[in-house]
Amino acid sequence: LYTVRSLMEDDFSGTLRAVADVGYDEVEFAGYFDHEPREVRDLLAGLGLDAPAAHISLEALREDLSGVIAHARAVGHRFVVCPWLDPAERDSIASYRKVAAELSDFGKACRDSGLRFGWHNHDFELQPIDGTVPLKVLLEETEPELVEFELDLYWVRKGGADPFAYFEQYPGRFTLTHVKDMGADGEETDVGAGTTDFREIFARTEQAGFEHHFVELDNPTDPMASITASHEYLATLTA
């Protein structure tokens, strides 16, 4: 739903209905636009949509973890996913180790409340600091049962990494994905319009640990056209 966030802000229920009409049956929230949890849950049920996950900021997790958990449970989410690290906290591997410890604490609290917790990557976690890749620190210094990963299939390539190498080195850790394509120019594009071998990626489902996939384009010119084109392409992979 991050892809259609501008539409969600203007017409929350109508946008969800349009997403369902395209053919999607699962969505990931990135903001509720002042709608109460019960209202959101009822709307999803009426549209036949499931919302396994939501993106929640690190600041919100730090400030009110119990409130985040209660809200997620009320909507019906099963995953709480943290999507971003402020540049001020990316200056050293020591900073990433501190964040990893926090993520483990969040993960334990979520697990104790019947939820699962994850981290979503961008490209900055793949830029080595003093010879160490921050994403590997987050993977290796968190327990799989406490912290799962939502691999963004565009940002991992934008960061110069091979997703297949990560599947092999950290099997089962990538329960969620952002299905986002890379164009020949290196920029993001609609799924199927770029150079990502999605057929081969999905063939690694068991190795990677995939459970849920969410189509995304960060800054689409036409959000509905983008998610429609992406859905049409993905449908051809299972035809």
N, C-alpha and C positions, 0 to 999 in steps of 0.2 A: 504493500500500500504506500510505501515511500514514493514509488513512481508516480502515483496519482494524488499525491498529498495536496497539490493546489486545488484539485477538484474536490477532494474530501473536505477541505476547509469551507468551500462554497456550498456544497451539497453532500453532506455526509452519507445519508441513507441512499440517495440517488446514485452516488458513485459506487457504493458497495453493490447495489443492484446491477449496475452496468458491468462491474467486474464479474459478478456471477453469470450474467448473460453472455459474456465472452466465452465462458466455459470453465473458469477457474473454480475449484472447490475448496481450496485452502488459501488463506491470506496471512500475512504477517503485519501487525500493526506498527506504526511509527507515529504515534500521537492519536488522541481520542477527540480532540477539538471540543472539549467541555461536555462531552456526552458521558453520562453515568454508566458504570459497569453493567447494571442490569439491563439498561436500554440497549447497550451494545450487544450483550449476549442474546437478548430477545430478537434483535434485528438480524443477527447472524443466523439464528435458528430458523427464522422465517424465510431467509433466502437460501437455506441449505448450504451455508458456508461454515467451514471450521476455521478457527484461528489458533493454530498450535503455538504461535510465538508472538512476542512483542519486543521491540527494541526499547530499552530503558537506559537512560544516561547514567554514566558513572556517578555524576553528582547526585542524582536521585537515589541511587543505591546507597551511597555514603550517608545521605541525610535522613533517609526514611526507609530502610530496608524492609521493615515489617509492613509498612504501608504499601510498598511496591508489591510485596508478596500477596497481601490481602486483595489488592486491586486485580492482580493477575488471576488469582483463583476465582474472583467474582465474575470476571469476563469469561473464564473458561480456558485460559491459556495453559499450556503445559511446559513451555519454555520461557524463561526470561533471558534476553540476550543483550549484552552490553556492546554498543557499536562503535565506540570512539574513545580515543585517549588524547587529551589536550597536548599541544606541542610542548608545553612547559614540563611535562612529565615524560618526555621521550629522549632526554638528554644523555642518559647513561644506562648501561645494563643494570646497575644497581637500582635505578628507578623502575625498570621492568620487573626486577625480582620483587620489589615491594608491591607492585601491582599484582603480580602472580599470587602473592600471599593473600591480598585482598580478595582476588577472584575466588580463591579456595574458600575463604570465609563466606562469601556470598553464596557459593555453590553448596556449602554445607547447610546454610540456613534454608536455601530453596529445597534441598533434598529433604530436610527435616519437615518441611511443610508440604511435601508431595509434588514439588515442582522440580524442573531441571534447569540448569544454568549454563549459558554459553557466552563465548566471545566471538565477535565478528571482526575480521581483519580488513585492513586497507593495505596500501603498498608500503607505508612507512615502517611497519613491523618487519619487513623483509630487507631493509637496508642495514647492513652490518654496522655494529658499533664496536670498535676495537676488536674486529674479527669475529664477533658473535652476532648471530641473527636473532633479534628480539622475539620473533614469533616462535622460534625454537625454545627460547627461555620460557615463554608462556606455556608451551606444550609440555615441556619437560619438568617444570616446577609446579605443575598442578596435577591433581589426581584425576584420571579419566572418569571416575564415578562422581566427581564433584564439578568438573569443568569440561564442557563439551565445546566444539568449535563449529562456527558457521563460516565455511570457506567461501569467500567471494571469488568466483571463478574469473572475474575480470581483474580484480586488484592483485591476485596472486601472480598473474602473468605480467601485469603492469610493473610489479615489483621485481621482475626478472627471475621468478621462480617457476619450477616445473610442478604442477599440481600432482602429477603421477608419482614424483619422488616423495612428496609429502604423504601420499596414500601408503606408499611402501614403508616409509620410515615410522609413520604414526598411524598404523591401521586401526580403524574403528573410531577415530577421534572426531571425524567430520560428519556429525549426524545431521547437520543442516547445511544448505548451500544457498548462495545468491547466484542464480542463473543469469549471468550477464556476459555479453559477447564483446570481443575486441575486434575492431575493424582493422583493415590493412594499414591504416595510419596510426595505429596504436591507441586510438580513442574508443570509448564505449559505443556500442551500437545495438540495435534490436537483435534479439536472439535469432541466430540463423543467418544474419546478414554479415557476419564477420568470419573470423578465422579459427574459432574455438571448435575442437572436435568433441562436440557434446555426446555423440554416439559412443565414442570410446570412454569418455568420462563416466557416463551412466553405466557402461559395462563393468566399471570398477565399484559398483554400489556396495557389494559385500565387503570388499577390502577397505574401502573408505569409511563405511559405516552409515551411509546415507539413509535418512528416514524421511526428510522433508526438503522440498525445493521451492524457492520463491524467486520468481522472475523479477528483475529489477533493471531500471535505467535511471541513473541519478538525475539527469537534467533533460528529459525528453521535450522536443518541440510540441508534440501532440501526445500526451500521455495515453489516451485510450487507443489511438492508432498503434502506439508502440506495444502495449500489452497484447493487443489483438494480433499483430504480426508475429510476435514472439510465441503466442499460444498456437497459432496456425502452424508455425514451423515445428514446434515441439510435438504436435500431434502427428506429424509425419514420421517421427522416430518410433512410434508405437503402432503405426498403421500396418 
